[in-house]
Amino acid sequence: MLTIAIANSKPGTGKTTSAVWLSAAFHAAGHSVLLVDADPAGSAGQWNELAGFAWRTMDGSKESYLRQVPETATARGCDVVIIDCPQIEDSPRLTRLAMRLADEVLIPVSPTMIEVERTTPMRAHLDDVDSLRTYPVRSCVLLSRCVAGASSTAVARETFTAIGFDVLATPMM
């Protein structure tokens, strides 16, 4: 089972949008997906109520719920789990638990210098989580809200790479 946590230290970075689209992509590719809404704001759950997702969803907004994710995914026959995390600033215990459960941490970020600066603390959170795991969690930046042809995307990619982040090749427009 592949578990991906969508996380960032601040709000408004596209975590829920990325989680929903990634869930849709895995579902379309034939995977059995469990989307876990770990954000107490419940945005992914609200999207599900409006859209009626074709994949399974689960409330993970409490530590006790989030700890049940591996067993729930197995019981439901899911081979991919996507966890929509709250921002670390508001719910550090939930987000760190999600990152501990994950095989991969995806960090959505807009390609602006202020976003680069605000994302830098994620490295410390990832290192902290790694100290509690038997192997390091893989992590990468997803450049989101990019403008086609804008130089800001290339500059952000270079900057994130220089400070030690892997950056996905395809940005989200």
N, C-alpha and C positions, 0 to 999 in steps of 0.2 A: 504494500500500500504506500502510495506517495502522499505526503502531507506537506502542504505549502501554506505558510503564514504570510499574510499581506500586512505589513507593519510599517509604521513611521512614528517618530516622536511627537508629531504635531498633527492637528486636524486639517481637513481640507486638501489633502494631497492626492485624493483619488483612490483611497484604499477600497472602499465598497464598490466603486465602479470597476476597479481592476479585479476584485474578487468575483463579481457577478459575470463579467466578460470571460474571465479565465474558466469559471465553472461551465459557462455555455460552450466554450471551445473544447474542453475535455468531454463534455456530454456529446457534442456533435461528432467527436472523434470515436464515439462508441464506448467511452468509459462510464462506469457507474460512479457518480459524484455525490459527495456529501458536502454541502456548503454550511459552514458553522458561523453563525452570527455571534461573535464574541464581544461585540460592541454594545454596551448597555443602552446606547441610543437606538439600537434595533433597526438600523437602516436597511440591511440586507433582508431582514424579515419583512419590512414594509414593502420592499421591492417585490418580494415573493407574493405578498398579499395582492398587490396590484397586477403583477404579470402572470402569476401561476406557473412558476418554474417547472420544467419537466424533470428536474433532478431533485434529490432530497435535500432538505434543510434541517438545521438543528439550532436550538438556542444554546449558546455557549457563554452567556453573559455573566455567569457566576463560576467561581473556581471549581465548585463541585460538578457543575455541568461540563466544563471544559475537560476535566480529568476523565470523564466518561467517553470522550471522543473516540479513542482507539477501539474500545469495545463496541460502541454504537456503530461505527463504520464497518467493523467486521460482521456484526450481527445483521446489518442491512446489506451486506455484500458489496460494499463500496470499495473501489480500488484507488480512488483519488479523493483526498480531503482538502478543501480550501477553507482556511480560517481567516475571516474578516476581523482583524484586531481593532480594538480601540486605540486611540493615541496613547503613547506611553506616558505622556505628561499627566493624563487623568486617571489611567488604570494601569500602573506599572506592573502589578502582580499578574493581572490577566494577560497582558501582552507578553511578558517574559515567560509565563507558563505556555502560551501558544507557541512561542519561539522554541521552547524546550521540546515540545511535542513534534515540531516540524522537521522535515528533511531539508527544506529550502525556506528561506525568508526572502520575500520579494518586497522591495522598498520603492513604492511609486513616488516620483518627485518631478515637479515642473523644472524646466531648464533655465532657472534664473540663479543669479549669484546668492540672493538671499535664501533661496531654498537649499543651495549647496551648504551654506553656513548652518542652517537649521537642521540639516540632515547629519552633519558631522557627529553629533552625540550618539547616533545609531551605532557607530563603531564600538563605543564603550559598552553599550547595551549588548551587542552581539558578543563581545569578548567576555562580558559577565555571564551570559547564558552558556557560552562555550566552557567556562570553568565548571559548570554543573553537569556537563554531558560527557559521555565516553568518547565521542568524536565531535569535531567542530561542525556546526550547522553551516550549510552553504548559503550564501546570500548574494543578492545582486540588486542593482538599481534598475528600475523601469522608468525611463523618461516619459512622462505623460504631459498632456496638454501642449504638445509641441506644435509649432507652426511650420508647415512645409517650406523647405528651402531656407529657413532662418538659420543664421550662424550660431544663435544661442544654443541650439541642440548640440552642435559639434563642440562648442566651448564647454558646455556642461559635461559632456561625455569625457573630454580630456581632463577636466578638473576632478570629476569623481574617480577616474582611473588613477590620477596622480595621488589622491588621498587614500587609495587602497581598496576601492570598490570595483567589483566587476559590474559592467553595464551591459544590459541586453542589447543585442544588435538592432532590433526593430523598435523604434519609439512609437508611442501612441499619439496620434494627431488629435 
